[in-house]
């Protein structure tokens, strides 16, 4: 079992081993830990992939409990994004730094003139993956808050496609985590974009 953030503190350990009876499922893990009521919004991953509660477990499986992350928001939006809004979501009287990233639609890409972008997401899983990224960053960088907003639908030239804000007590943590957040988001969140350019169009997958 791997535990993160507040769950790690509650259990007093980053990882624990538990024995479950044959036929146990992912949903049996939380009661077996005897840590009280299950927090709302808890996510479960088995062998580093998200898993529903009814997923069967086998000997040697690695199960991670991913708690909801407070102090941040992880969402998709068809409306224009606001940097001020994500900053407000991570603001704290204990923060000594708030680092931000804004991704915008550029007019030229790979030698072509771009007219606009169109984003599509696997809704539900995309927000959950943003939450997982934030939980991991908080664990490794002692952050106070993380907020990630991403556009879906049509995004015109010059408009924001993604905004990220990270708060921490020290600027080094905030800056490092903000850079990691956008790199990780590009590689793991199920989001795709279509580039509409003069004379054609092309779908670009994760990592774009």
Steps between C-alpha positions, in 0.01 A plus 500: 500500500625849413356801680519869416456841662252500789452123480874448543494718810191320632663157460843618610666332202552549127447129430360204691445132425162343569361149464156460348299182448481331164246672277558844653436806286636852491199610703610279790828687548379807687305307767802275553714800590269593789556873455142608557241616250606496137557858378265611222665514159763236582659346189656154482776386267613139459848447356506868399172502306170636630268221606131476598407370843397160361843427344637167625835505679781246478800424717773759455277773356599857579194701602516878536242709681482846347321752722305803382735798501388803696585854404472448128265442208536264208256556223427522130325805358349607171519861619808729501739427786592747773848518650366711786254224587759222529722729707211567739442126536852434629547822699591454865623714785777243546620531139829668429469439126242430231637376167283499188506365147280613211494310172367692201409413141770612262449601138767270353581137578740260325538741208126546447266793552249406771142629478379361836523198729230255609548304824326178594531322836396178668291684755505359850829318448674822392403685819592196710843487338553872569413428864746211509776720357430762766506242780838374384640852476376587847663189637841579352508881526310587820248716316208692646275489194480402135244607239485384138239617247502384136289605204293264290329585175615779270792716614585798281845643430636681806249345741606303807488123461623413852567691822681360804567654841709353781549647847763408757689650791816535291544605138732211410224246566236703316713555190617139477151358550344735245750392234442133583123547492484610136751238384313221677161626387606489136611140533229339711167685490264359231473817293533533124516804278420554135703765322291677237743668265493664157445214257426217741469363852666240723427327831788520745506253789632508855838667540416777257 
